[in-house]
Amino acid sequence: MAGAICAVPVADTLKEVDDARVCGATVPRDGLVAVQTPQAFRVSPRAGARRRGDATDDAGLVEHLGATVVVVEGDHDNIKITTPADLSYAAHLFGA
């Protein structure tokens, strides 16, 4: 094992869309998880950075190296600040 990531099962319905129109079938949720932080690794995720420009997180870089990344149970209360809306939600949760 080269690393571990926190994740929670996907609860949302997922659809393929193109130009704001549903263009494919509903994506089955079985086996899908929403990955959270923190992520931990025995190897540097940046080792694969030059070869994998489309990775959306460090786990993707490590996976590209052919290393095993395992999933540990996350928590839905473990929110991630990525967008301004996330920041507003966090401020609401913490009464700021």
N, C-alpha and C positions, 0 to 999 in steps of 0.2 A: 504494500500500500504506500503510495506516494503522498496522499493527502486525504483530507476529509472536508466535507461541506455540510452545512445545516440546510435542511429543506423541509417543506410542508407539502402535503398532497394538494394538487390543484383542485379547487372546488368550482371554478368558473367553467362555463361552457366556452369552448374554443372553436372559432370559425375561421376558415380561410377567406380572405377578402382581397379584392383588387379594385382600386379606384372607388372605394366606399361601397362596393357591392359584394355580396356573398357569392363566391365563385367556386367553392368546393364544399365538400361534406363537412359535417361537424367532426372535429378531431376527437377521437376517444381519449378520455381522461386517464384510463387505466395505465399505470406505469409512469405518469407524468408528475413531476414535483416542481414547486417554485423554490428556487435556490435563494438562500439568504447569506448574510455575513454573520459571523466570521467564517473565513475559509482558512485552512491550515495545511501546510505542505512541508514535506521533508526535503524537497528540491526547490530551487528557485523557479517560480512560474515564469519569470522573465527569460528563462533559458530558451523558451520556444517563441518568444515575442516576435523575432524577425521573420519567422516562418509562418505565423498565423495571425495576420492582420484582422481577420474577421471574428476573433474570439471576443466574447462579450464579458468574460470574467477571467480571473486567474486560473480557475479550474479548467477552462477551455484550453488554455495554454499548456497546462500539465497533461491533459488528456491527449493533446496533439503529439506530445513526446512519447505516447504509448504507455504512460504510467497509469496505474489504477487509482481512481479517486472514489472513496466510499461516501455514502450519505448517512448522516446521523439525524435523528429527529429534531426538527426545529420547533419554533413556537410562533403562532400567528401574531402574537404581540411584539415580536422582534421586527420592528419596521425599519425600512431602509430609506434614507434621505437621498433621493436621486433628482427629483424635480421640485420646482417651487410649490406645487400642490402637496408634496410629501412634507415639506417644511411647515406648511400651514397646518397640516394634519397633526404633526408632532407638537406644534405649539398648542393646538387644541387639547391634545391628550395630556400635556403637562401643565396646562393652565397658564401658559405664558401669553 
